[in-house]
Amino acid sequence: MRYFVFADVHANLEALRATLSVLKQERVDQSLFLGDLVGYGAQPNETIELLKTIDLHSAVCGNHDRMISRNTPVVDFQTLARYSILWTKQQITDDNKRYLAAFSDGLVKIEDSIGIVHCSPHRRDYYILNRRDAKKAFRKSQNWITLFAHTHIAVMHSIDDKVSTLYPENDFYYPLSKKKRYLINPGAVGQPRDLDSRASIAILDTDEKMIYWKRIEYDIRSAQDKIRKEGLPSWHADRLGIGH
């Protein structure tokens, strides 16, 4: 099976449009979305409507999606992120709120040995940022591969007798072994934070036992202009240009 894996769009319509153009060109069997379709960006409804045009095999709910669609109190967010969530709550249509609310919550199995989650299999809203965090996640999930997001950083943690970490750069292929277990983050489509401003996705080929990260150019300036025009925090626009 060949999976197209993407996450953290954050209402960045330009980035999602470029990403779905790549999806049309790639030979994939199924698409997996790892959460956070909205938040930060200026076009939540337009972004949701665009995602509705593709056939998703599975989608999990991100923390921003949950706050906006399920009337969860906006807590544990920094001030600028909280402002964006409250703004998005005012903008989003009821139909699109229901669409987000239908995303699965927590760890979801897509094959016997493969699962997807937004944050970490061991705790909701937990960031897997280093080897210590990865060890906790590996103890919770015995999957061969767990695909996760939330950090906006393309990365792979693997474990055999110890945990190893790989940060891919540019378009990067890596062979997978059945003797190891993996935590794989495709990076962010709409707001990368690994110092590469391009949208980031991954393609997982379970038959070939291969993971492939791909970077995608998009119209960053347009996305920035729309954020500023809506009066959203300018930092949300600025960081798009630096990938941080």
Secondary structure, 3 states (H helix, E strand, C coil): CEEEEECCCCCCHHHHHHHHHHHHHCCCCEEEECCCCCCCCCCHHHHHHHHCCCCCCEEECCHHHHHHHCCCCCCCCCHHHHHHHHHHHHHCCHHHHHHHHCCECCCEEEECCEEECCCECCECCCCCCCHHHHHHHHHHCCCCEEECCCCCCCEEEEECCCEEEECCCCCEEEECCCCCEEEEECCCCCCCCCCCCCEEEEEEECCCCEEEEEEECCCHHHHHHHHHHCCCCHHHHHHHHHCC
